[in-house]
């Protein structure tokens, strides 16, 4: 039997950040989004500036910090 993962409301923002980071990584490799790009969403919601590569570096640090905070709390 397959096991399902259930995320609580507290975990959803971190999971969303992880998904956005993955989408941005694909965009840096050349994949084109169909709707709004993860790059534009991240820049708007998290106030980051720079190229896709530099935003990916900055956002990766933010995601790692958010994941560490969830593990300690």
N, CA, C and O atoms as CSV, one atom per row, in Angstrom:
chain,resi,resn,atom,element,x,y,z
A,1,UNK,N,N,0.838,-1.174,0.000
A,1,UNK,CA,C,0.000,0.000,0.000
A,1,UNK,C,C,0.888,1.245,0.000
A,1,UNK,O,O,1.888,1.299,0.716
A,2,UNK,N,N,0.526,2.225,-0.790
A,2,UNK,CA,C,1.265,3.488,-0.844
A,2,UNK,C,C,0.963,4.327,0.378
A,2,UNK,O,O,-0.156,4.340,0.889
A,3,UNK,N,N,1.987,5.027,0.833
A,3,UNK,CA,C,1.808,5.930,1.962
A,3,UNK,C,C,1.627,7.339,1.428
A,3,UNK,O,O,2.322,7.754,0.500
A,4,UNK,N,N,0.699,8.066,2.012
A,4,UNK,CA,C,0.437,9.438,1.586
A,4,UNK,C,C,1.073,10.402,2.580
A,4,UNK,O,O,1.140,10.125,3.777
A,5,UNK,N,N,1.534,11.525,2.072
A,5,UNK,CA,C,2.060,12.575,2.932
A,5,UNK,C,C,0.966,13.604,3.162
A,5,UNK,O,O,0.249,13.985,2.236
A,6,UNK,N,N,0.847,14.044,4.396
A,6,UNK,CA,C,-0.134,15.064,4.728
A,6,UNK,C,C,0.622,16.241,5.331
A,6,UNK,O,O,1.397,16.081,6.274
A,7,UNK,N,N,0.389,17.408,4.781
A,7,UNK,CA,C,1.037,18.611,5.279
A,7,UNK,C,C,0.024,19.448,6.020
A,7,UNK,O,O,-1.099,19.640,5.555
A,8,UNK,N,N,0.429,19.949,7.185
A,8,UNK,CA,C,-0.458,20.804,7.952
A,8,UNK,C,C,-0.331,22.236,7.464
A,8,UNK,O,O,0.552,22.547,6.665
A,9,UNK,N,N,-1.193,23.092,7.932
A,9,UNK,CA,C,-1.185,24.487,7.521
A,9,UNK,C,C,0.116,25.192,7.803
A,9,UNK,O,O,0.483,26.119,7.080
A,10,UNK,N,N,0.829,24.776,8.840
A,10,UNK,CA,C,2.101,25.408,9.190
A,10,UNK,C,C,3.199,25.065,8.193
A,10,UNK,O,O,4.149,25.832,8.037
A,11,UNK,N,N,3.085,23.936,7.521
A,11,UNK,CA,C,4.124,23.481,6.604
A,11,UNK,C,C,3.934,23.988,5.179
A,11,UNK,O,O,4.880,23.987,4.392
A,12,UNK,N,N,2.736,24.415,4.843
A,12,UNK,CA,C,2.421,24.794,3.469
A,12,UNK,C,C,3.323,25.914,2.933
A,12,UNK,O,O,3.801,25.795,1.805
A,13,UNK,N,N,3.582,26.996,3.684
A,13,UNK,CA,C,4.455,28.041,3.131
A,13,UNK,C,C,5.860,27.552,2.779
A,13,UNK,O,O,6.432,27.981,1.777
A,14,UNK,N,N,6.412,26.667,3.588
A,14,UNK,CA,C,7.760,26.141,3.310
A,14,UNK,C,C,7.719,25.233,2.081
A,14,UNK,O,O,8.618,25.287,1.241
A,15,UNK,N,N,6.696,24.409,1.973
A,15,UNK,CA,C,6.555,23.533,0.806
A,15,UNK,C,C,6.408,24.375,-0.461
A,15,UNK,O,O,6.971,24.028,-1.500
A,16,UNK,N,N,5.663,25.470,-0.387
A,16,UNK,CA,C,5.501,26.364,-1.535
A,16,UNK,C,C,6.833,26.988,-1.929
A,16,UNK,O,O,7.142,27.104,-3.115
A,17,UNK,N,N,7.619,27.387,-0.938
A,17,UNK,CA,C,8.933,27.952,-1.229
A,17,UNK,C,C,9.822,26.927,-1.936
A,17,UNK,O,O,10.544,27.267,-2.873
A,18,UNK,N,N,9.765,25.683,-1.488
A,18,UNK,CA,C,10.563,24.621,-2.107
A,18,UNK,C,C,10.137,24.422,-3.563
A,18,UNK,O,O,10.981,24.238,-4.440
A,19,UNK,N,N,8.820,24.460,-3.820
A,19,UNK,CA,C,8.314,24.304,-5.187
A,19,UNK,C,C,8.754,25.478,-6.065
A,19,UNK,O,O,9.156,25.279,-7.211
A,20,UNK,N,N,8.679,26.696,-5.532
A,20,UNK,CA,C,9.116,27.868,-6.293
A,20,UNK,C,C,10.610,27.803,-6.600
A,20,UNK,O,O,11.042,28.186,-7.687
A,21,UNK,N,N,11.399,27.316,-5.637
A,21,UNK,CA,C,12.840,27.186,-5.859
A,21,UNK,C,C,13.116,26.203,-6.993
A,21,UNK,O,O,13.970,26.460,-7.841
A,22,UNK,N,N,12.411,25.095,-7.014
A,22,UNK,CA,C,12.585,24.115,-8.084
A,22,UNK,C,C,12.197,24.668,-9.443
A,22,UNK,O,O,12.875,24.421,-10.440
A,23,UNK,N,N,11.101,25.419,-9.479
A,23,UNK,CA,C,10.659,26.025,-10.731
A,23,UNK,C,C,11.674,27.058,-11.221
A,23,UNK,O,O,11.964,27.130,-12.415
A,24,UNK,N,N,12.214,27.857,-10.298
A,24,UNK,CA,C,13.215,28.851,-10.687
A,24,UNK,C,C,14.485,28.178,-11.206
A,24,UNK,O,O,15.110,28.668,-12.147
A,25,UNK,N,N,14.862,27.071,-10.601
A,25,UNK,CA,C,16.050,26.350,-11.069
A,25,UNK,C,C,15.846,25.870,-12.505
A,25,UNK,O,O,16.760,25.948,-13.325
A,26,UNK,N,N,14.642,25.373,-12.805
A,26,UNK,CA,C,14.346,24.950,-14.176
A,26,UNK,C,C,14.370,26.136,-15.135
A,26,UNK,O,O,14.834,26.010,-16.268
A,27,UNK,N,N,13.871,27.290,-14.684
A,27,UNK,CA,C,13.904,28.490,-15.527
A,27,UNK,C,C,15.339,28.918,-15.823
A,27,UNK,O,O,15.632,29.378,-16.926
A,28,UNK,N,N,16.234,28.769,-14.848
A,28,UNK,CA,C,17.632,29.144,-15.099
A,28,UNK,C,C,18.284,28.201,-16.108
A,28,UNK,O,O,19.260,28.564,-16.765
A,29,UNK,N,N,17.740,26.991,-16.227
A,29,UNK,CA,C,18.267,26.019,-17.195
A,29,UNK,C,C,17.637,26.174,-18.571
A,29,UNK,O,O,18.019,25.479,-19.512
A,30,UNK,N,N,16.659,27.096,-18.696
A,30,UNK,CA,C,16.085,27.371,-20.004
A,30,UNK,C,C,14.631,27.007,-20.187
A,30,UNK,O,O,14.067,27.298,-21.242
A,31,UNK,N,N,14.002,26.386,-19.216
A,31,UNK,CA,C,12.600,26.021,-19.364
A,31,UNK,C,C,11.738,27.284,-19.306
A,31,UNK,O,O,11.951,28.156,-18.464
A,32,UNK,N,N,10.779,27.367,-20.196
A,32,UNK,CA,C,9.895,28.525,-20.262
A,32,UNK,C,C,8.579,28.232,-19.533
A,32,UNK,O,O,7.956,27.199,-19.777
A,33,UNK,N,N,8.155,29.130,-18.645
A,33,UNK,CA,C,6.878,28.912,-17.945
A,33,UNK,C,C,5.697,29.234,-18.857
A,33,UNK,O,O,5.827,30.009,-19.804
A,34,UNK,N,N,4.548,28.633,-18.564
A,34,UNK,CA,C,3.342,28.917,-19.339
A,34,UNK,C,C,2.628,30.140,-18.799
A,34,UNK,O,O,2.026,30.891,-19.565
A,35,UNK,N,N,2.684,30.351,-17.501
A,35,UNK,CA,C,2.046,31.505,-16.878
A,35,UNK,C,C,3.119,32.441,-16.353
A,35,UNK,O,O,4.142,32.664,-17.001
A,36,UNK,N,N,2.870,32.986,-15.169
A,36,UNK,CA,C,3.873,33.838,-14.530
A,36,UNK,C,C,5.090,33.009,-14.172
A,36,UNK,O,O,4.968,31.858,-13.754
A,37,UNK,N,N,6.237,33.583,-14.333
A,37,UNK,CA,C,7.460,32.854,-14.022
A,37,UNK,C,C,7.689,32.826,-12.513
A,37,UNK,O,O,7.272,33.731,-11.791
A,38,UNK,N,N,8.352,31.782,-12.056
A,38,UNK,CA,C,8.720,31.694,-10.644
A,38,UNK,C,C,9.627,32.861,-10.290
A,38,UNK,O,O,9.576,33.378,-9.174
A,39,UNK,N,N,10.452,33.273,-11.231
A,39,UNK,CA,C,11.349,34.420,-11.046
A,39,UNK,C,C,10.560,35.668,-10.671
A,39,UNK,O,O,10.914,36.357,-9.714
A,40,UNK,N,N,9.496,35.966,-11.410
A,40,UNK,CA,C,8.716,37.171,-11.119
A,40,UNK,C,C,7.944,37.036,-9.809
A,40,UNK,O,O,7.806,38.014,-9.074
A,41,UNK,N,N,7.441,35.847,-9.507
A,41,UNK,CA,C,6.708,35.620,-8.255
A,41,UNK,C,C,7.637,35.807,-7.069
A,41,UNK,O,O,7.289,36.492,-6.107
A,42,UNK,N,N,8.815,35.201,-7.131
A,42,UNK,CA,C,9.781,35.293,-6.028
A,42,UNK,C,C,10.232,36.736,-5.834
A,42,UNK,O,O,10.301,37.218,-4.704
A,43,UNK,N,N,10.538,37.424,-6.927
A,43,UNK,CA,C,10.976,38.816,-6.812
A,43,UNK,C,C,9.898,39.674,-6.159
A,43,UNK,O,O,10.206,40.501,-5.301
A,44,UNK,N,N,8.648,39.489,-6.551
A,44,UNK,CA,C,7.566,40.298,-6.008
A,44,UNK,C,C,7.274,39.951,-4.548
A,44,UNK,O,O,7.183,40.845,-3.707
A,45,UNK,N,N,7.127,38.668,-4.245
A,45,UNK,CA,C,6.707,38.266,-2.905
A,45,UNK,C,C,7.806,38.345,-1.858
A,45,UNK,O,O,7.521,38.573,-0.683
A,46,UNK,N,N,9.058,38.163,-2.263
A,46,UNK,CA,C,10.142,38.127,-1.296
A,46,UNK,C,C,11.090,39.313,-1.415
A,46,UNK,O,O,12.060,39.406,-0.663
A,47,UNK,N,N,10.822,40.216,-2.349
A,47,UNK,CA,C,11.589,41.448,-2.474
A,47,UNK,C,C,13.035,41.272,-2.914
A,47,UNK,O,O,13.894,42.082,-2.564
A,48,UNK,N,N,13.306,40.233,-3.672
A,48,UNK,CA,C,14.670,39.993,-4.132
A,48,UNK,C,C,14.906,40.704,-5.458
A,48,UNK,O,O,13.969,40.956,-6.215
A,49,UNK,N,N,16.159,41.021,-5.728
A,49,UNK,CA,C,16.528,41.698,-6.971
A,49,UNK,C,C,17.738,41.006,-7.579
A,49,UNK,O,O,18.546,40.402,-6.874
A,50,UNK,N,N,17.848,41.104,-8.885
A,50,UNK,CA,C,19.007,40.559,-9.569
A,50,UNK,C,C,18.615,39.656,-10.716
A,50,UNK,O,O,17.449,39.580,-11.104
A,51,UNK,N,N,19.621,38.968,-11.252
A,51,UNK,CA,C,19.398,38.031,-12.352
A,51,UNK,C,C,18.756,36.763,-11.813
A,51,UNK,O,O,18.670,36.566,-10.601
A,52,UNK,N,N,18.308,35.910,-12.718
A,52,UNK,CA,C,17.701,34.645,-12.279
A,52,UNK,C,C,18.669,33.845,-11.399
A,52,UNK,O,O,18.278,33.282,-10.377
A,53,UNK,N,N,19.933,33.808,-11.818
A,53,UNK,CA,C,20.933,33.037,-11.068
A,53,UNK,C,C,21.157,33.616,-9.676
A,53,UNK,O,O,21.242,32.869,-8.700
A,54,UNK,N,N,21.253,34.933,-9.576
A,54,UNK,CA,C,21.497,35.531,-8.260
A,54,UNK,C,C,20.264,35.433,-7.372
A,54,UNK,O,O,20.386,35.254,-6.160
A,55,UNK,N,N,19.076,35.550,-7.965
A,55,UNK,CA,C,17.847,35.383,-7.180
A,55,UNK,C,C,17.743,33.941,-6.694
A,55,UNK,O,O,17.303,33.693,-5.571
A,56,UNK,N,N,18.143,32.992,-7.531
A,56,UNK,CA,C,18.127,31.585,-7.115
A,56,UNK,C,C,19.047,31.370,-5.917
A,56,UNK,O,O,18.675,30.674,-4.972
A,57,UNK,N,N,20.233,31.954,-5.943
A,57,UNK,CA,C,21.161,31.821,-4.807
A,57,UNK,C,C,20.567,32.421,-3.534
A,57,UNK,O,O,20.599,31.796,-2.474
A,58,UNK,N,N,20.024,33.639,-3.644
A,58,UNK,CA,C,19.437,34.309,-2.490
A,58,UNK,C,C,18.245,33.522,-1.949
A,58,UNK,O,O,18.093,33.355,-0.739
A,59,UNK,N,N,17.397,33.039,-2.870
A,59,UNK,CA,C,16.186,32.334,-2.458
A,59,UNK,C,C,16.520,30.969,-1.867
A,59,UNK,O,O,15.842,30.518,-0.944
A,60,UNK,N,N,17.551,30.303,-2.382
A,60,UNK,CA,C,17.975,29.017,-1.822
A,60,UNK,C,C,18.375,29.192,-0.361
A,60,UNK,O,O,18.045,28.354,0.478
A,61,UNK,N,N,19.080,30.268,-0.056
A,61,UNK,CA,C,19.455,30.545,1.334
A,61,UNK,C,C,18.217,30.771,2.196
A,61,UNK,O,O,18.162,30.320,3.340
A,62,UNK,N,N,17.221,31.470,1.647
A,62,UNK,CA,C,15.983,31.707,2.388
A,62,UNK,C,C,15.232,30.402,2.647
A,62,UNK,O,O,14.706,30.186,3.738
A,63,UNK,N,N,15.188,29.537,1.635
A,63,UNK,CA,C,14.493,28.254,1.770
A,63,UNK,C,C,15.198,27.380,2.807
A,63,UNK,O,O,14.547,26.758,3.645
A,64,UNK,N,N,16.530,27.336,2.748
A,64,UNK,CA,C,17.291,26.535,3.706
A,64,UNK,C,C,17.055,27.029,5.137
A,64,UNK,O,O,16.926,26.230,6.064
A,65,UNK,N,N,16.999,28.337,5.302
A,65,UNK,CA,C,16.740,28.918,6.626
A,65,UNK,C,C,15.322,28.563,7.091
A,65,UNK,O,O,15.119,28.233,8.260
A,66,UNK,N,N,14.352,28.629,6.190
A,66,UNK,CA,C,12.964,28.293,6.548
A,66,UNK,C,C,12.839,26.822,6.911
A,66,UNK,O,O,12.128,26.473,7.853
A,67,UNK,N,N,13.536,25.945,6.157
A,67,UNK,CA,C,13.502,24.512,6.470
A,67,UNK,C,C,14.167,24.235,7.814
A,67,UNK,O,O,13.677,23.411,8.587
A,68,UNK,N,N,15.266,24.907,8.099
A,68,UNK,CA,C,15.959,24.717,9.382
A,68,UNK,C,C,15.078,25.191,10.533
A,68,UNK,O,O,15.048,24.566,11.594
A,69,UNK,N,N,14.370,26.281,10.328
A,69,UNK,CA,C,13.459,26.795,11.342
A,69,UNK,C,C,12.332,25.832,11.632
A,69,UNK,O,O,11.904,25.709,12.780
A,70,UNK,N,N,11.842,25.145,10.612
A,70,UNK,CA,C,10.758,24.166,10.799
A,70,UNK,C,C,11.279,22.942,11.552
A,70,UNK,O,O,10.552,22.351,12.351
A,71,UNK,N,N,12.531,22.561,11.305
A,71,UNK,CA,C,13.090,21.388,11.976
A,71,UNK,C,C,13.374,21.654,13.440
A,71,UNK,O,O,13.284,20.744,14.264
A,72,UNK,N,N,13.718,22.900,13.778
A,72,UNK,CA,C,14.039,23.237,15.174
A,72,UNK,C,C,12.807,23.581,15.977
A,72,UNK,O,O,12.829,23.489,17.205
A,73,UNK,N,N,11.728,23.975,15.316
A,73,UNK,CA,C,10.542,24.430,16.027
A,73,UNK,C,C,9.534,23.396,16.111
A,73,UNK,O,O,8.466,23.619,16.682
